[in-house]
Amino acid sequence: MPDSQFGVISAHVGALGTNRNGNEQQCSVIDLFAGPGGLSEGFSSYRADKYKPFRIALSIEKDVWAHQTLELRVFFRQFGSHVPDDYYRLLRAEIGRDELFRRHPAERDTVMAEARRAELGSEDLSEAVLDSVLNSVFVCA
């Protein structure tokens, strides 16, 4: 993408992330058919200057293996450049997922809220879950 187009996108996103009072707000992203989370990775890593205009509100994936990867990406993103050693211990198979999440309960709660294993239209993804997420979404228009 040429730099001039990137500048226009950055300016547009910056304007969308500001409310009437001039306070910065994050636009919520709902990632359907998320796979291992590539779209969410892109939105969550985007910066307009130092401001992160996007927040992943919900990612939905039905495949068990893709969902497990998605969960670990949600966990990892929460730490920025200060990822705990436990994450790398999991990757080396020195601890299991349950142990990782037991040691980091606040981050586990975020993982469970954001990364859902469900098939669209199934009972796994109840209307109550969707209502809860949609009621917390800041819509960028």
Sequence and secondary structure as in RCSB ss.txt:
>XXXX:A:sequence
MPDSQFGVISAHVGALGTNRNGNEQQCSVIDLFAGPGGLSEGFSSYRADKYKPFRIALSIEKDVWAHQTLELRVF
FRQFGSHVPDDYYRLLRAEIGRDELFRRHPAERDTVMAEARRAELGSEDLSEAVLDSVLNSVFVCA
>XXXX:A:secstr
  HHHHHHHHHHHHHHTB TTS B  EEEEESS TTSHHHHHHHH  BTTB  EEEEEEEE  HHHHHHHHHHHH
HHTTTT   HHHHHHHTTSS HHHHHHH HHHHHHHHHHEEE  TTSTTS HHHHHHHHHT     
